[in-house]
């Protein structure tokens, strides 16, 4: 059974877009915070979601950001997230994050099979990261 391990509240701050002859690219800058059973903290400056669509292909996205806060044992730490995703046939975004962390107690995030879903919130989106219960600690 999957359980949510982290909720990232993303506040969109700036949009940069290029529309070319063969496709388009959009960079969405953001900040925000993250909460969960294992970690609580903020998104450090520099978070960006890059969306690219080449004509004839599906739109793809890749968000990269660093979270800074405390792990579930109260230790200061950082988490790097590279969240790659695409739109499914129903228009929903499905993501597959890669995570790196300097927290020894959250090291299992680096090898767990984590998936993500996205929901809209006022002024941004909420990213929900999920993993199987059996993969924790």
C-alpha positions in Angstrom: 0.0 0.0 0.0 1.3 3.4 -0.9 1.6 6.2 1.6 2.4 9.9 1.1 5.9 10.6 2.4 6.1 14.3 1.5 3.8 17.2 0.4 5.5 20.1 -1.3 3.5 23.3 -1.5 4.7 25.2 -4.5 4.1 28.9 -5.0 4.6 30.0 -8.6 6.7 33.2 -8.8 7.8 33.8 -12.4 7.3 32.4 -15.9 9.7 32.5 -18.9 8.6 31.1 -22.2 10.0 30.6 -25.7 7.8 29.5 -28.6 10.0 28.3 -31.5 9.2 26.9 -34.9 9.5 23.3 -33.9 8.2 23.5 -30.3 8.1 25.5 -27.1 9.7 25.7 -23.7 8.4 27.1 -20.4 10.4 27.7 -17.3 8.3 28.1 -14.1 10.2 29.5 -11.1 8.8 28.8 -7.6 9.3 28.8 -3.9 7.3 27.2 -1.1 7.6 24.6 1.7 7.4 20.9 2.4 5.7 18.9 5.1 5.5 15.3 6.0 6.1 12.6 8.6 9.8 12.4 7.7 10.7 16.0 6.8 9.6 19.6 7.2 11.3 22.6 5.6 11.3 25.2 2.8 12.3 25.3 -0.9 15.5 27.1 -1.3 15.7 29.9 -3.9 16.3 28.6 -7.5 13.5 26.1 -7.8 12.4 25.7 -11.4 10.1 23.5 -13.5 11.1 23.2 -17.1 8.4 22.1 -19.5 9.2 21.3 -23.1 7.0 20.3 -26.0 8.4 19.5 -29.4 5.7 19.4 -32.1 4.3 15.9 -32.5 5.5 14.9 -29.0 3.9 15.0 -25.6 4.9 17.7 -23.2 7.5 16.7 -20.7 8.5 18.4 -17.4 11.5 18.3 -15.2 11.4 20.2 -11.9 14.6 20.7 -9.8 14.8 22.1 -6.3 16.5 21.8 -2.9 14.6 21.6 0.3 16.2 22.7 3.6 14.8 21.8 7.0 14.7 19.0 9.6 14.3 15.3 9.3 12.0 13.3 11.6 14.8 13.1 14.2 15.1 16.9 14.3 18.4 17.0 12.5 19.1 19.8 10.0 19.4 18.5 6.4 18.8 19.2 2.8 17.0 17.2 0.1 17.6 17.6 -3.6 14.6 16.7 -5.8 14.7 16.1 -9.6 11.0 15.4 -10.4 10.6 14.2 -14.0 7.2 13.7 -15.4 4.8 13.7 -18.3 1.1 14.1 -18.9 -1.0 10.9 -19.2 -3.9 10.4 -21.6 -6.3 12.1 -19.2 -4.1 15.2 -18.8 -2.8 14.2 -15.3 0.8 14.7 -14.5 2.7 11.5 -13.3 6.2 12.0 -11.9 9.2 9.9 -11.0 11.5 11.8 -8.7 15.1 11.2 -8.0 16.1 12.3 -4.5 19.5 12.9 -2.9 19.8 13.9 0.8 22.6 14.6 3.3 20.3 13.1 6.1 21.5 9.6 7.1 18.0 8.9 8.5 16.4 9.8 5.1 18.9 7.9 3.0 16.1 5.4 2.1 14.6 8.2 0.0 17.5 7.8 -2.5 16.7 4.1 -3.3 12.9 3.9 -2.7 10.5 3.6 -5.7 8.8 7.0 -5.2 6.1 8.4 -7.5 4.5 11.7 -7.5 1.1 13.3 -8.2 0.2 17.0 -8.6 -2.9 18.9 -7.5 -3.8 22.6 -7.9 -3.8 25.0 -5.0 -4.4 28.8 -5.1 -1.3 30.4 -6.6 0.5 27.1 -7.3 0.5 23.4 -7.1 0.9 20.7 -4.5 3.3 17.9 -5.2 2.5 14.6 -3.4 5.3 12.1 -3.2 4.3 8.4 -2.5 6.1 5.2 -1.7 5.2 1.7 -0.6 5.0 1.3 3.2 7.4 -1.6 3.0 10.3 0.5 1.7 10.7 2.8 4.7 13.5 2.5 7.2 
